[in-house]
Amino acid sequence: MAPTIFFIVLSLLFTLSTTRIQSNDEGFISVQISNRGLDFAKDVLIDKAVSSIVPLQLPDIEKSVKIPVVGKVHVLLSNITIYHVDVASSYIHTGETGIVLVASGATANLSMAWQYSYRTWLVPVAITDDGGASVQVEGMEVGLAAALKNQDGNLKLSVLECGCHVKDISIKLDGGASWLYQVVVNAFEGKIASAIENAISKKIREGIIKLDSLLQSIPKEIPIYHTAVLNVTFVDNPVLSNSSIEVEINGLVTAKDAVLVSNYIHKGWKDTFFCSGPAKMIQISLQQDVFNSLSLVYFDADYMHWIVDKIPDQSILNTAGWRYIVPQLYKQYPDDDMNLNISVSSPPIIKVAKDVIGAIINLDVTIDVVDGGEVIPVACISLDISTSGSAVILRNNLAGRVRLEDFTAYLKWSEIGDLHMHLLQPIMSTVLKTVILPNVNLHLMKGFPLPLPHGFTLQNAEIVCTDSRVIVFSDLAFTEQYHLSQKLLTSLHLGT
């Protein structure tokens, strides 16, 4: 079975072994697959596995048999090919030792060529004949039990059990002597069934071996927008219950080439939450520490700094607009243009509470006067900003928007004397609402990539905010246009 097929499903299933691995790392992102998700993954696996198996060439089969009157006849069956498989029913079961997937009531169609030859004492030359045949397989069952261990933060895949059983076959010969049909049925029916069972089982095992090699090469860091990396190291083994499978990854964001040292408090995943409607296929829980780690990376990379020289109310960026608010500014620099040099003074702190995502942002707004081509800083105002926001799903990204709740302004330093801060409040409010927050929202709407393999998209997603966590409940859709032969690393690249 093609390894890319197994990866797609097993990347969702995260099967586990019975041994629990203790890790010093902490998991800040949890992915939970419900029974509906498992059924969906099972259907994708079977559909794509069938398309990858056929056509399947079986080894030639030959045998010499003794026929009354005719004598000893050598029969060869060649070009034995499975060209169609149909699965009637299937089920998936989770247990302490892993996941069992069974396809039952399957049928298969085969084509083959036959040839026989024999000699008699009456005829000195060999008598030969050949033709074609079709085979109908009924009641075929295919079973797979797999386990996936956490091995140093990567996944180690192994087959616990794998097998195929053919219940009944019927053979139809095109041409041939009258005695040939019974010879083929009696002498070759069991061999054909055995060849089918062995070939399918071998394909599955080969796929698992190749997939295990690919899984070992999964990078432990995934780039995010060429600026940061997401730590996708697996933490402990996946946890199976009778209703779901859950896996944790580290989930913290760091700058490229940085060494991750976790200073965050891991609160665990003990509480259970439910979406408002019918149960979804997948649940992705992100602790607020994930967003705070991203905030820290962008702050350290100096991405939270802007120079504003154009705003909707352009009069604010000329000293004439400040004539009655800060008279000394206009007196010293009459009718000069101005810039606002805005910098975030400390990493924004994100707090997730029930039904809301809040953030505390500390800004320094330096007022620059452009006088004769020279940029002159004249004052600096510090802002402590409180925002609230909401999250949305855009494709496979968690995006959002924030709105201003409140802010406090105070003078940090001034080269033009004291400033009356209550008079500056309306100007600062206008700058926040028309410049700073729209710019922040522009970046937020790009979204944070959720840990999903390519080829799958979220569908009918619902977001729940609770104490310190953002939880995404969603169904999944499989994108048929996705090219299944892409390599594993491409499959795991997080979307933008």
Number of C-alpha atoms within 10 A of each C-alpha: 23 21 25 24 22 22 23 24 19 21 15 22 26 27 29 30 23 15 12 13 15 10 14 8 16 21 25 25 28 21 23 23 23 22 21 17 23 24 17 17 24 21 17 17 20 20 14 18 18 17 16 16 19 15 14 16 18 19 14 14 16 17 13 14 14 11 12 8 7 11 13 15 20 16 24 18 22 18 16 23 20 21 15 17 18 16 18 12 12 18 14 18 15 21 16 15 17 23 24 19 19 20 20 19 16 19 20 20 17 22 19 19 18 23 16 20 15 17 16 14 7 6 9 8 10 10 12 14 13 16 14 17 16 16 20 16 21 16 16 24 20 21 19 19 20 21 22 24 24 23 15 14 21 19 25 18 26 19 15 14 13 18 17 23 18 21 14 14 19 12 18 14 17 13 14 16 9 8 11 17 16 11 16 21 16 11 16 19 17 15 14 23 18 14 17 26 18 15 16 20 21 16 15 23 19 15 18 22 15 16 23 19 14 19 18 15 13 18 16 15 19 21 17 20 13 9 13 20 22 24 20 22 24 25 26 24 25 24 20 24 12 11 12 19 25 22 23 23 23 21 27 27 27 25 21 16 9 11 8 11 9 13 8 14 9 13 12 12 14 6 5 5 11 12 16 11 8 7 16 23 23 24 26 21 21 22 25 21 25 20 20 20 23 21 21 18 21 19 18 12 13 12 13 18 15 16 13 15 15 14 13 10 10 12 14 19 22 20 25 20 14 20 15 12 18 19 16 17 23 18 12 11 17 16 19 16 21 24 21 20 17 20 19 19 17 16 20 21 18 21 19 21 16 12 15 17 24 19 21 17 18 20 21 22 24 22 20 21 24 18 14 8 8 9 14 15 17 15 20 20 20 20 21 15 18 18 18 18 17 16 22 16 22 17 16 22 21 19 19 21 19 19 18 15 12 11 17 13 19 17 16 13 15 15 11 13 12 12 19 12 15 11 13 16 15 11 13 18 16 15 19 18 13 14 16 16 17 16 13 15 16 13 14 16 17 15 20 22 20 22 21 21 21 21 16 17 16 22 17 11 20 19 21 20 19 16 14 17 23 24 22 25 25 22 20 18 15 16 11 9 7 12 12 19 11 11 12 21 15 10 22 18 18 21 19 14
